[in-house]
Amino acid sequence: MHARVWRVRMLPGKTEDFKAALQALSEQARRQPGYRGFLLLGPAGEDTPDTTVIGLWESFDAMRASERNLFLTQALAHLYKFSEGMPHIIERPVLSSNFEVGGKSAGPGTRA
């Protein structure tokens, strides 16, 4: 499993709009081969608008395919309306996980 991690600085007062936009994008994301879900982590405190989105993918190749078919570009354009500047994006392999997906572990080496 691989993760695409986005660090986003939300515009003031746009948390609910950002959450709604991300939820709407998740419907499109579910149609992407290898997509496994996302986590939206809130800011560390009220004085910082920094938010983290973690998108999970079955494989590195599935994550790359989301770039080639323009899903990533569309997602960025959609969320840009509620953020200050472009997000900082990194990609990492998931070394360990105990999430349950469909009653099966979604950790490395397993297929959920």
N, C-alpha and C positions, 0 to 999 in steps of 0.2 A: 504494500500500500504506500502511496505517496501523498504528500500534503502541499497545497499551495497556500501560503500564509500571506495575508494582506494586512498591512498596518495602515489604517485609514484615520484621518483627522476629520471628524464629522463637523459640519457647520452647527453653530449653536441653535438649539431648538429643533433639530432635524432627526433626533433619535428614532422617533416613531415612523417617520417617513422612510428613513434608511432601513429600518426593520421590515417595513411593508415591501419596499423595493427588493430587498434581498429574498424575502419569501416568494415574491412573484418570479424572481430569477430562478429560484429553486425548482419551479415547475419545468422551466426550459432545461435546467441542468439534469434533471432526472431522465431526460430523453438522450443524454450524452452517454455513449458506451463507456462503462467503467466508473461512472460517477457514483460515489458512496455517501455523500451528504456533506453538511457543513456545520460549523459551530460559530456563533457570534459571541465574542467576549466583550463585555462592556468596559468602559473606562475605569482606570484605577481609582479615580476620585472625581468629585464634582468639578474640580478646577482644571481637568484635562479632558479634551474631547477625543483623545486617541482611543481607537477601537481596533480589535483584531478579528479578522474573519479567517477561519481555517476551512478550506475545501479539501475533502478527502477523495482520492482516486484509487482505483484498483491497481493501477500500474503507472509507471512513468510514461509509457507509450499512450495510455488513455488520456493522461493529463496533457501531453503534447498534442494529441488529436483535437482537443478542445480549442487549441490555438489555431490550428490549421483550418478548422471549419468556422472560425470567427466567433465562437461562443464567448471566449475570453474578451475579445474586443467589444462585443455587444454588452457584456456584463460591466466592463469598465465604463462605457458610455452611460449606462443606466444609473450606476451608483455615483458617478461623478457629480451629478446634480446636487447631491446631499453632502459632499465632502469638500474640504479645502485642499486644492491641489490633487495631484495624482497619488494613488496609494503606493507604498513601498511593498514590493512583492518578492518573496523568496520561495524556493521550492526545496523540500526536504523529503528523504525517505522516512517512513514511519518505522521506528525500530521496535516499538512495543505498543500494544493497545489491548484493552479489555472491553471495548464496545461490543454490544450484541446487535447483530443485524440479522433479522429473520431467524432468531434462535441459535445462530452460530457466531462464534468469535470472529471478529473482523481484523484480527491481528495479522502480522506478516506471515506469508506462506499459507494463508487460508483463503478460501473463496467464500464470500458471504452470499 
